[in-house]
Structures are given as C-alpha cells and as structure tokens.
Amino acid sequence: MRWVLFGALLGVLLLIPNVLTLVGAVIAWLLGKPVLVAFVVGVVARPHLPKVRRWAR
C-alpha cells in the first residue's frame, strides 16, 4: 500500500511540475523549524527506545 501511495504521489509530481516546487518549499519551511524537527524525530524514535524502569533502592 505504501508503494502505491508513493507511486501516486510521484505521478502527480511528474504530471504537474509546479507541485514539485510547492512540495520543496513546504519541506524547506518545515526543516527550518528546529523545534518541529526535534519533535518529529522524538516521536519516531520513541517506540524504539528501551523502557526506563524505576530506580532500585
């Protein structure tokens, strides 16, 4: 399913060249926001981090 959506997006980008410029501008704008980038990286990495247990006494 992911490849079908990727193919559809690629098809739209190739058929309408102005969309490629718009997508590039949106990606550049999002990457220019360090807090947003850090939040997304944290959300993506969180499931892969080990669970922290309580401190032993």
C-alpha positions in Angstrom: 0.0 0.0 0.0 2.9 2.3 0.8 4.3 1.8 -2.6 1.0 2.5 -4.3 0.7 5.9 -2.5 4.3 6.7 -3.2 3.7 5.9 -6.9 0.6 8.1 -7.0 2.5 11.0 -5.4 5.4 10.6 -7.8 2.9 10.6 -10.7 1.3 13.8 -9.6 4.7 15.4 -9.1 5.7 14.4 -12.6 2.4 15.5 -14.2 2.2 18.9 -12.5 5.7 20.4 -12.2 4.5 23.3 -10.1 3.5 20.9 -7.3 7.2 19.8 -7.1 8.2 23.4 -6.4 5.5 23.7 -3.8 6.4 20.4 -2.0 10.1 21.5 -2.0 9.1 24.8 -0.5 7.0 23.2 2.2 9.7 20.7 3.1 12.3 23.5 3.3 10.0 25.5 5.5 9.4 22.5 7.9 13.1 21.7 8.1 13.7 25.4 9.0 11.8 24.9 12.2 14.2 23.1 14.6 11.6 22.6 17.4 9.2 20.8 14.9 12.1 18.7 13.5 13.2 17.7 17.1 9.6 16.8 18.0 9.1 14.6 14.9 12.5 12.8 15.5 11.4 12.2 19.1 8.0 10.8 18.1 9.6 8.5 15.5 12.4 7.3 17.8 10.3 6.8 21.0 9.0 3.3 20.2 12.5 2.0 19.5 14.0 3.2 22.8 14.2 0.9 25.8 11.7 1.4 28.6 13.2 3.1 31.6 12.4 1.3 34.9 12.1 2.8 38.3 15.3 3.3 40.3 16.2 0.4 42.6 16.8 1.3 46.2 
